[in-house]
């Protein structure tokens, strides 16, 4: 024991011992802290090492799977392609599809030019359009894109859809005029073809009966023959309108009965006429002035039917020759018509008018438009 400790009082000794104990505790805690920190550091290094190994194994597994998929693609196509390249090709294919659709519907469209004029003069119809069918340019217009009630101009679409869904051989098939078809037309106030219930007529007769006398019964029977029922046929009409790119046209029936959901525009009706004139059967029917139907069980000699628009306009001076036409009338539409004319210079035109004051005034509106604007 040192001389200093021998000379300490009891109080000093106790204080000295307390300091020694405190210092020893501090040393112990310091050692524990150092050991703990060392354990943490070592543990972190170990964890990092194992995690690195796991990432390496995961990456290796992903690469292996990618190689397998690549091998499968090469095996199925015989070409070495990557997933990135395949994904890049898909949008390109999607971009081509609208372009092809545009090209298909572009065959039946018309555009305004700097030469397009507003139709004026003595034309009474509130709506009108004249299209050069050779150049697909709009020559003149009056509210041409406004919605109208198409009335029996609807039947141009009816024969177009029917013609596109039957074969030439089916034209000679015999169909019995049903009570349902005749009642459908009668209930809606439609005009008749001249055929009667239980009369056995050919499918071809139904086409002519739909257009020339504007027979609602023939239109209904034709729709039933083609689609099985009228509602299905109407769906086909609207599908065809969409195919033609017509966004302002919707049909609810094949006859032309008025409905708030049955509408079109002079432009759209002209496009339907344009497509119909390109169909051989429709063009034949639309351009016929007088037709004698096939002999039937009711009328052995058939019946004679006429397109009165063509008959009434044939002696008018229009500077060319009228090819085909389809009229229409309901109270909501006024007198309306769509027609086609070949001018003296050989240019084909399509004209559509709506909301005229009378059937004769409607005809004279077409005469005035052709004489004034057709070349």
C-alpha positions in Angstrom: 0.0 0.0 0.0 1.4 3.4 -0.9 2.3 6.0 1.7 -0.5 8.2 0.3 -3.2 5.6 0.9 -1.8 4.8 4.4 -2.2 8.4 5.4 -5.8 8.7 4.0 -8.7 9.1 6.4 -11.6 6.7 6.3 -13.7 9.1 4.4 -11.0 9.6 1.7 -10.6 5.8 1.4 -14.2 5.3 0.7 -14.2 8.1 -1.9 -11.2 6.6 -3.5 -12.8 3.1 -3.7 -15.9 4.7 -5.3 -13.8 6.4 -8.0 -12.0 3.1 -8.7 -15.3 1.3 -9.1 -16.7 4.0 -11.4 -13.6 3.9 -13.6 -13.8 0.1 -13.8 -17.5 0.3 -14.8 -16.7 2.9 -17.5 -13.9 0.6 -18.8 -16.3 -2.4 -18.9 -19.0 -0.4 -20.7 -16.5 0.8 -23.2 -15.3 -2.7 -23.9 -18.9 -3.9 -24.3 -19.6 -1.0 -26.7 -16.5 -1.8 -28.8 -17.4 -5.5 -28.9 -21.0 -4.7 -30.0 -19.8 -2.4 -32.7 -17.5 -5.0 -33.9 -20.3 -7.6 -34.0 -22.5 -5.2 -36.0 -19.8 -4.4 -38.5 -18.9 -8.1 -39.0 -22.6 -9.0 -39.3 -23.2 -6.3 -41.9 -20.3 -7.6 -44.0 -21.6 -11.1 -43.8 -25.2 -10.0 -44.8 -23.8 -8.0 -47.7 -21.8 -11.0 -48.9 -24.8 -13.3 -48.9 -27.1 -10.6 -50.5 -24.6 -10.2 -53.3 -24.6 -13.9 -53.9 -28.4 -13.9 -54.0 -28.5 -11.1 -56.5 -26.0 -12.9 -58.6 -28.0 -16.1 -58.5 -31.3 -14.2 -59.3 -29.6 -12.4 -62.2 -28.3 -15.7 -63.5 -31.7 -17.3 -63.3 -33.3 -14.4 -65.1 -30.7 -14.6 -67.9 -31.3 -18.3 -68.1 -35.0 -17.8 -68.5 -34.5 -15.1 -71.1 -32.2 -17.4 -73.0 -34.9 -20.1 -72.9 -37.6 -17.7 -74.2 -35.2 -16.4 -76.9 -34.5 -19.9 -77.9 -38.2 -20.7 -78.1 -38.8 -17.7 -80.3 -35.9 -18.7 -82.6 -37.2 -22.2 -82.8 -40.8 -21.2 -83.7 -39.9 -18.5 -86.2 -36.4 -19.5 -87.4 -35.3 -15.9 -86.8 -33.3 -14.4 -84.0 -35.5 -11.7 -82.5 -35.6 -9.9 -79.2 -38.6 -9.1 -77.0 -37.9 -5.4 -77.5 -38.0 -5.7 -81.2 -41.3 -7.6 -81.1 -42.9 -5.0 -78.9 -41.6 -2.3 -81.3 -43.2 -4.0 -84.2 -46.7 -4.3 -82.7 -47.5 -0.5 -82.6 -46.3 -0.3 -86.2 -48.9 -2.8 -87.2 -51.6 -1.0 -85.3 -50.7 2.2 -87.1 -51.1 0.6 -90.5 -54.6 -0.6 -89.8 -56.3 2.8 -89.6 -54.4 3.7 -92.8 -55.9 0.7 -94.6 -59.4 1.5 -93.3 -59.1 5.1 -94.4 -58.1 3.9 -97.9 -61.1 1.6 -98.1 -63.6 4.2 -97.0 -61.9 6.8 -99.1 -63.4 5.2 -102.2 -66.7 6.6 -101.1 -66.1 10.1 -99.9 -66.2 13.6 -101.4 -64.3 16.7 -100.4 -64.9 20.5 -100.7 -62.6 22.5 -102.8 -61.9 26.2 -103.4 -64.5 25.9 -106.2 -67.3 24.5 -104.0 -70.2 27.0 -104.0 -73.3 27.5 -102.0 -76.4 26.4 -103.9 -78.7 29.3 -104.5 -81.0 30.4 -107.3 -84.5 29.0 -107.5 -83.8 25.8 -105.6 -86.5 25.5 -102.9 -85.1 22.5 -101.0 -83.7 23.5 -97.6 -80.9 20.9 -97.9 -78.9 20.0 -101.1 -75.6 18.8 -102.4 -74.1 18.1 -105.8 -71.0 15.8 -106.1 -68.8 15.2 -109.1 -68.7 11.4 -108.9 -65.6 11.2 -111.1 -63.4 13.5 -109.1 -65.2 13.0 -105.8 -65.4 16.7 -105.3 -68.3 18.6 -103.8 -69.5 21.1 -106.5 -72.3 22.8 -104.5 -73.9 22.5 -101.2 -76.7 23.8 -98.9 -76.8 22.6 -95.3 -75.2 19.4 -96.8 -74.0 18.0 -93.4 -77.1 18.9 -91.4 -79.2 15.9 -90.2 -82.3 15.2 -92.2 -85.1 12.7 -92.2 -84.1 10.4 -95.2 -87.6 8.9 -95.7 -87.6 6.4 -98.6 -84.1 7.4 -99.7 -83.3 4.8 -97.0 -84.2 2.1 -99.5 -80.9 2.8 -101.4 -79.1 1.4 -98.4 -81.6 -1.4 -98.1 -80.9 -2.7 -101.6 -77.1 -2.1 -101.2 -76.9 -4.2 -98.1 -79.1 -6.9 -99.6 -77.1 -7.0 -102.8 -73.8 -7.4 -100.8 -75.2 -10.4 -98.8 -76.7 -12.6 -101.5 -75.3 -14.4 -104.6 -76.4 -14.0 -108.2 -78.1 -17.4 -108.1 -80.3 -16.3 -105.2 -82.0 -13.7 -107.4 -84.1 -16.3 -109.0 -85.2 -17.9 -105.8 -89.0 -17.6 -105.1 -90.2 -15.9 -101.9 -93.8 -15.8 -100.7 -94.9 -12.4 -99.7 -95.7 -12.8 -96.0 -98.4 -11.2 -93.9 -95.7 -9.9 -91.5 -93.9 -8.0 -94.3 -97.1 -6.5 -95.7 -98.4 -5.6 -92.3 -95.1 -4.1 -91.3 -95.3 -1.7 -94.3 -99.0 -1.0 -93.8 -98.7 -0.3 -90.1 -95.9 2.3 -90.8 -97.8 4.0 -93.6 -95.4 2.8 -96.3 -96.2 2.6 -100.0 -96.7 -0.8 -101.6 -95.0 -2.6 -104.4 -98.1 -4.0 -105.9 -97.5 -7.5 -104.7 -100.0 -9.1 -102.4 -100.0 -11.5 -99.5 -99.1 -15.1 -100.4 -97.9 -14.0 -103.8 -94.8 -16.0 -104.9 -92.2 -13.5 -106.3 -88.5 -13.8 -107.0 -85.8 -12.2 -104.9 -85.0 -10.0 -107.9 -88.6 -8.8 -108.0 -88.2 -7.7 -104.4 -85.2 -5.4 -105.4 -87.2 -3.7 -108.1 -90.3 -3.6 -105.9 -88.3 -1.8 -103.2 -86.9 0.9 -105.5 -89.2 1.6 -108.4 -92.6 2.0 -106.6 -90.8 2.4 -103.3 -92.6 -0.6 -101.9 -92.3 -0.9 -98.1 -93.6 -4.4 -98.3 -90.9 -5.5 -100.7 -88.2 -3.8 -98.6 -89.4 -5.6 -95.5 -89.7 -8.9 -97.3 -86.2 -8.5 -98.7 -84.8 -7.7 -95.3 -86.4 -10.8 -93.8 -85.1 -12.9 -96.7 -81.5 -11.7 -96.3 -81.2 -11.5 -92.5 -84.0 -13.7 -91.1 -85.7 -10.7 -89.4 -85.9 -7.0 -89.8 -83.9 -6.0 -86.6 -80.9 -8.1 -87.7 -81.0 -6.5 -91.2 -81.2 -3.0 -89.7 -78.0 -3.9 -87.7 -76.4 -4.8 -91.1 -77.5 -1.4 -92.5 -75.8 0.5 -89.7 -72.7 -1.7 -90.0 -72.5 -0.8 -93.7 -72.9 2.9 -92.8 -70.0 2.6 -90.5 -67.9 0.8 -93.1 -68.6 3.7 -95.5 -67.4 6.1 -92.8 -70.7 7.8 -92.3 -70.8 9.3 -88.9 -74.1 11.2 -89.2 -76.3 8.3 -90.3 -78.4 5.8 -88.3 -81.2 3.6 -89.4 -84.0 1.9 -87.4 -85.9 0.3 -90.3 -85.3 -0.6 -94.0 -88.3 1.3 -95.3 -87.7 4.9 -94.2 -90.3 5.3 -91.5 -89.8 8.4 -89.4 -88.0 7.9 -86.0 -85.9 10.3 -83.9 -83.1 7.7 -84.2 -83.5 7.3 -88.0 -81.5 10.1 -89.7 -78.9 10.9 -92.2 -77.5 14.0 -94.1 -77.6 14.9 -97.8 -73.8 14.2 -97.9 -74.2 10.7 -96.4 -77.1 9.8 -98.6 -75.0 10.8 -101.6 -72.2 8.6 -100.4 -74.6 5.7 -100.1 -75.8 6.4 -103.6 -72.2 6.5 -104.8 -71.6 3.0 -103.3 -74.8 1.6 -104.7 -74.0 2.8 -108.2 -70.7 0.9 -108.0 -72.7 -2.3 -107.2 -73.8 -3.9 -110.5 -77.2 -5.1 -109.2 -78.0 -1.9 -107.4 -77.0 0.2 -110.4 -79.3 -1.9 -112.7 -82.2 -1.5 -110.3 -81.7 2.2 -109.6 -81.4 3.1 -113.3 -84.5 1.2 -114.5 -87.5 3.3 -115.4 -90.0 0.6 -116.0 -89.9 -3.1 -114.9 -92.2 -6.0 -115.5 -92.0 -8.5 -112.7 -91.8 -12.3 -113.1 -95.1 -14.1 -113.5 -96.5 -15.3 -110.2 -99.2 -17.5 -108.8 -101.4 -14.4 -108.4 -100.3 -12.5 -111.5 -99.2 -14.9 -114.2 -98.1 -12.1 -116.5 -96.4 -10.2 -113.7 -97.0 -6.6 -112.8 -95.5 -3.4 -114.3 -93.9 -1.0 -112.0 -92.2 2.4 -112.6 -89.7 4.8 -111.1 -91.8 7.9 -111.3 -88.9 10.3 -110.7 -87.1 9.0 -113.8 -90.3 9.1 -115.8 -91.1 12.7 -114.8 -87.6 14.1 -115.3 -86.8 12.3 -118.5 -88.2 15.0 -120.8 -86.6 17.9 -118.9 -83.6 19.8 -120.2 -80.8 19.2 -117.7 -77.8 19.3 -120.0 -77.3 15.5 -119.7 -79.0 12.3 -119.0 -80.5 11.1 -115.6 -79.2 7.7 -114.7 -80.9 6.7 -111.5 -82.9 8.0 -108.6 -84.8 7.3 -105.4 -87.4 9.6 -103.9 -88.8 9.9 -100.4 -91.5 11.6 -98.4 -92.8 11.7 -94.9 -94.3 14.7 -93.2 -91.1 15.3 -91.3 -88.8 15.1 -94.3 -90.8 17.0 -96.9 -90.2 15.8 -100.5 -86.6 14.5 -101.0 -84.6 12.6 -103.6 -81.2 11.4 -104.5 -80.3 11.1 -108.2 -77.4 10.6 -110.6 -76.8 12.3 -113.9 -74.2 12.0 -116.7 -73.6 15.4 -118.2 -73.2 16.1 -121.9 -69.4 16.1 -121.4 -69.5 12.6 -119.9 -69.1 13.6 -116.2 -71.2 11.7 -113.6 -72.8 13.6 -110.8 -74.8 12.7 -107.7 -77.4 15.1 -106.3 -79.4 14.9 -103.1 -82.1 17.3 -101.9 -84.4 17.3 -98.9 -87.3 19.4 -97.5 -88.8 20.6 -100.8 -92.3 21.9 -101.0 -93.8 19.3 -103.3 -92.9 16.2 -105.4 -92.8 18.2 -108.6 -90.7 21.0 -106.9 -88.3 18.4 -105.7 -87.8 17.2 -109.3 -87.3 20.8 -110.6 -84.8 21.4 -107.8 -82.7 18.6 -109.3 -83.2 20.0 -112.8 -82.0 23.5 -111.6 -79.0 22.2 -109.8 -77.8 20.0 -112.7 -78.4 22.8 -115.2 -76.6 25.4 -113.1 -73.7 23.6 -111.6 -73.0 20.5 -113.7 -70.4 20.8 -116.5 
